[in-house]
Amino acid sequence: MQTDSLSDRILKGERRALARAITLVESNRTDHRAQASALLAQLAGSGRQALRIGLSGTPGVGKSTFIESFGMKLTGQGLRVAVLAVDPSSARSGGSILGDKTRMERLSREKNAFIRPSPSQSHLGGVARRTREAIALCEAAGYDVVLIETVGVGQSETVVSELSDLFLLLLAPAGGDELQGVKRGIMEMADIILINKADGDLKATATRTCADYAGALRLLRKRPQDPKFFPKAMTVSAVEEQGLEQAWDEMQSLIQWRRDNGIWEANRAAQARYWFDQEVRHALLARLDTPQAKAEMERLNAEVSAGHLNPVSAAEELLSTLT
């Protein structure tokens, strides 16, 4: 594969080239990893940046419906929107349904939108192993906003905060009282909590739930990267497209404040350091996947099982062979 030609097409905004490039960076083949690294290096100098918005929430809260309505609103304003949706992979077969395009039928037909579902491949934290590289490709392709939809497994999905400039948490009406909102983890990561399905018979319930979470957020320690009144809770209706404009205004207000106060650049720098650390860790783990390392592990496993070595000593012996 000629990465020069592919990078040129990506810089021109070709969606087919972008899809092909994401497939390349998601591949685990050794030759593909080398090509992906070369491609990302070629695109690194484009200087293009998108607003990265991470979005999480429990299954059934309406993440896909919200993303479609919100994405249509953004494209209606002339913005180019990329959606990176992470689907859970089966622990047994390793397969994923990858049905987000079918759930976002209107947005998938929009010429200024790009939707890419990816399998989590059992990667923890709610995102796929190569979501960060996929974001970089979307930015190089000229997209203004990148929406990262997580798997939606609960309060452990904090890795998305290391990928995004804004982190939205979608909750359902009556999804928990004020004490639920104080729970650490994903709640502390959220910049804006959106109570979805604030329509019809659930509108009053959504308003009460929003008040509960607004009260809970006041009990959490204020973060230095937040201006006054953030983080905050709001109600939206993805079906009736109510509250989306107000939510977008709040997002822009927060981002502008972070830009003006140097928080944007500091966050991006901290995220780069985080992913450098993660790459080093993954590279070290990959060295355990060689035939020689596997053979040594089997030998030491037998020693540990027989009681001739304790696990700590065996681990130290194995690691000494890798240095």
N, C-alpha and C positions, 0 to 999 in steps of 0.2 A: 504494500500500500504506500503510495506517495503522499507523505504527510504535508509536503509543500503545497500540493494541489488542494488537499483537503482543508488546510488552514486558510487558503485564499478564499475558498467557497464559504467557509464559516464566517470570515470577516465580511463577506458580502451579504450575510444573513440568510443563506440557503438552508431551509429547514431539513431537507434530506441529508445534506452534509452534516448538519448538527446531530441528527439522529444517528448517523453512521459513526460519528466521533464518540458519542456517548456509549455506543455499543463497544467501541474499541477500548475506552478507558475502563469499562466494567469487566472486560475479559481478564481472566487469570492466566492466560497463556504467556509464557516468557517472552516470545517475540512480540506479542501484542502490548505487553507492558512497556517494552523498549520503545515501540512506536508511539504509544500514548504519551510517554514521558517527553519524547521529541516534539510531538504535536503541542503539548501544553507549553513547552519552552518557547516554541515559535509564536504562540498566541499571547505569551505573558507581556509582551511589549505593546499590546493594543491600547492599554490605558483605559479601557472601558470598564465602567462600574455600574452595577444594577443595584436597586434596593432589594435586599434579600429579606424575605418575610417567612419565618418559620411558623407553621400552624399545626397544632396538636389538639387532641380531644378524644374522648372515649368513643368506641365504635357506635354508630347510630346517632351521633349528635348532629350530623348533617354537614360534615366537613366538605364533601364533594359538592353538595348543593351550594354551600356558601362560596366555595372557590369559583364555581361557575358563575354565580350571580356577581360576585366581586370582580372576577376577571372580565366579564362583559362590561361592567361599569368602567373599568380602567381602559379597556380597548376602545370604548366609546369616547374616551377623552384623548384618543390618539396615542396611547401608550402601547408598547409591545410587551406582552406578558408571557412568561414561560412558567409552566407548572411541572414540578418534579414530584411525582406521587410515589411513595414507597409502600409496597404491598407486602404483607407478611408471607414468608416462605414456610412451606410445610416442613416440620421437623423430621418427617419420615421420608417423603419423596423429594423434598427440596423444591417443589414446584410452587408457582404463584398464579393467582387468577389474572392479575393485571387488568382489571376491568374498569379503571378510572376513566378511560376515554368514552366508554359507553355510558357512564354516569354523567359525563359532561358533554352531552351531544351538541349543544349550542356552541359552547366555547371551542370544541374540537373543529368546528367548521369556520371559525373566525380566522381570517388570514393573518392577523397580528398576534395570534396566540399559538403557543407550542406546548403540547402536553406529552410528557414522557413518564409512563409508569415503570418502576424498576423493582425487582425483588429484593427483599431485605437480606436474603441468603443467611438467615439466622444471626445477622449482625445485630448486637444489642444497642439500645439507645434510641430506637425509633427511626433511624435512617439507614440507608444502604452504605456499603463499604466505600463506594466511590462517589457519593453524592457531592462531596466538595469539588471534585474535578468536573462533574457535570455542571455545577453552578458556574465554574470558571469558563466553561465552553459556552454556556448561555450568555454570559456577560460579553464574551468576545464576539458573539453573533449579533450583538446590539440590542438585546432585550433590556427594557427599562426596569421591569419588576420581575423577580424570580420568587415564586411561591413554592415553599418546600412543605409538602403534606407528609406528616409522619405516619407510622404504622397505626398509632392510636391504641397503645396498650396500657396507658396509665401514667402514674407519677414518676416513672423512671426515665421518661423520654426527655432527658436534659441535654443530650448531645446536640440536638438541633440548635440550641442556643449558641453553640460554638461555630455554627455555620451561618447564622442570620444576623441582620442588623436590628430586626424587630421580631419578637416572639409573641404570637397570638395564641391564646388558649380558648377553645370553644367548649362551652358547657351547655347542658340541657336544663330547662326549667325544672325546679325541684331536685336538682342534682346534688344537693347537700346544703346543710345549714351553715351558719357562720363558722362553727368550729371546724367543719370540713375544710373550709377555705384557708385555715391557718396551717394546714399540713405542709410540711417542708417538701423540698424536691421540685417538682414541676411548677407548683404554685409560685415559688420564689423566682422562677425564671421568667414568668410571664410579664410582658410589658402592658398588655391590654387583655382583659378577660371579656369575651363576648358571650352573652347568654343568647343562644340561638333559639329559633322557633317561638319568638315573641309575637305570636299572631293567634287569632281565633280564641278558643277557650283557654289557651295557655298564656295569653298575653299578661294577665294579672299575675299568674304564678311566676312568669319570667321576670316581671318587675320586682316582685318580692325577693326572688333568688338573686337578682342583680344587687339589691340593697344589702342582702346578707354578705355577698362577696365583697362589696365595697367596704363594709364594716370590717371584714376580715383583713383586707389589704391595709387598712389603717393600723392594724396591730402588728403587721410585719415591719421589720426594721427598714427604714428608708435607705435606698441604695444611692451611692454618690453619683451614679450616671443618670439619675432621674430628676427631672425638673419638678416643680410643685404640682401636686394633684396626680402624679404618676407613681406607680402603676394604677390603672383605673379599671372599673367594670362598666360595661355598656350592654344594652339589649339590641339585638338585630333580628330581622326575619329574612332569611335567605330566599324563602319561597315568595314572599311579597316584596322583596327587595327594599325593605324598610331599615333605616339606620345605617346602611352601607356608606352613604355619603358622609355622615357624621363620623363614622369610624375611620374612613380614609382621611378626613381632615385632622383627626387626632393623631393618626400615624405620621402624617406629614409634619405636624407641629412638633412631635417628639423627635423626629429625625432631624429637623432643622435646628432644634435646640442642641442636639448632640453634635451636629456639625459645627455650630457656632462656638461650642465650648470644648472642642477637641476630643470629644468622647468617641465620635465615629472612627477617627484614625487610630485612637488608642485601642478600641475594640478590635478593629481589623488586624492590628499588629499582634495583639494578644491571641487572637484566633490563629494567626499564622504560626506563632510559637507552639500553640497547642497541637496543631496538625503536624508540625515537624517532629514533635515528641512522639505522636502516634505512629508516624511513618517509621521512625527508628525502632519502636517497639514491635511493629508488625514485621519489619525486616529481620529482627533478631529471632522472632518466632518462626519465620519462614526457614531459618537455618536448621530448625529441628525437623524439617520435612525432607531432608536429604536421605538417601539410602544409608549412608554411614551413620548419621545421627539416629535413624530409626533402629538400626542394628544395635547400636550402643544402648539405646533405651530399652530394647528387649532384653539385653544381657543384664542390665541393672534392675529391670523389673523382676527378673528371675531371682536375683540376689536379695531384693527387698522382700519378695514373696516367701523366700526360704528363711528369712530372718537373719541373713548374714550381713545385711546392711540396713541402716535406718534410712527413712526417706530423705532426711536432710542431707546426710552424707552422700547418698546416691545422687541427689540433685546437684550438689557441689561438684561431684566428680564428672557428671555429664557436662555441666557448664564449663568446666575447665578444658574440656576437649574442643569447645567451640571458640575459645579465645586464641 
